[in-house]
Amino acid sequence: MLCLSWLSGELPRRTFLLLPALMATPLVSSADTARLDNQLSFDTLYKSVGVLGTVYSDQAKSLKNKEVRMRGYMAPPLKPESKFFVLTREPVAVCPFCASDAQWPADIVVVYLRDTLAPINLSRRIEVIGTLEMGSWTDPQSGFVSQVRIVDAMIHKL
């Protein structure tokens, strides 16, 4: 029908000139597709956690040092305005740095932000976008030891 309309002169010239560009333009760019593929969740972070130690999932290993998106909740930070916080699966009311091991959430990811951030509503789900780092690392300023981090991160409220 499109070809017949064009041949009969019903299709405006402007539309005809733009048609190849419109047909070649994907609805989702390849960069957006890569970002969609880099969604990591607490359920897909580990293959197993137990007596033998932590085993990261194949998906998490494939995303190491790449930009990822992860959703969760901001745990109460160590101080009112900070450049890092702990992302948890479920909202927590206790500062993770002040709690005993019994209160410490099993699923956590330390998030190091690009900029200082004041705490947000701790019961509101957020999405963190940044670079995934894995392996034991000790923060030189706080002394906090982490296994999984998202660095150079930005936050989006959901």
RASULJO-V735548 format. One record per run of one state. SS is the DSSP state (H for helix, E for strand, - for the rest). FROM is the first residue (numbers start at 1). TO is the last residue. If there is no record, write none. Layout:
# RASULJO-V735548
{{SS FROM TO} {SS FROM TO}}
This chain:
# RASULJO-V735548
{{- 1 1} {H 2 7} {- 8 12} {H 13 24} {- 25 29} {H 30 37} {- 38 38} {E 39 40} {- 41 41} {H 42 45} {E 46 50} {- 51 52} {E 53 56} {- 57 57} {H 58 63} {- 64 66} {E 67 74} {- 75 80} {E 81 88} {- 89 100} {H 101 103} {- 104 107} {E 108 118} {- 119 125} {E 126 138} {- 139 144} {E 145 157} {- 158 158}}
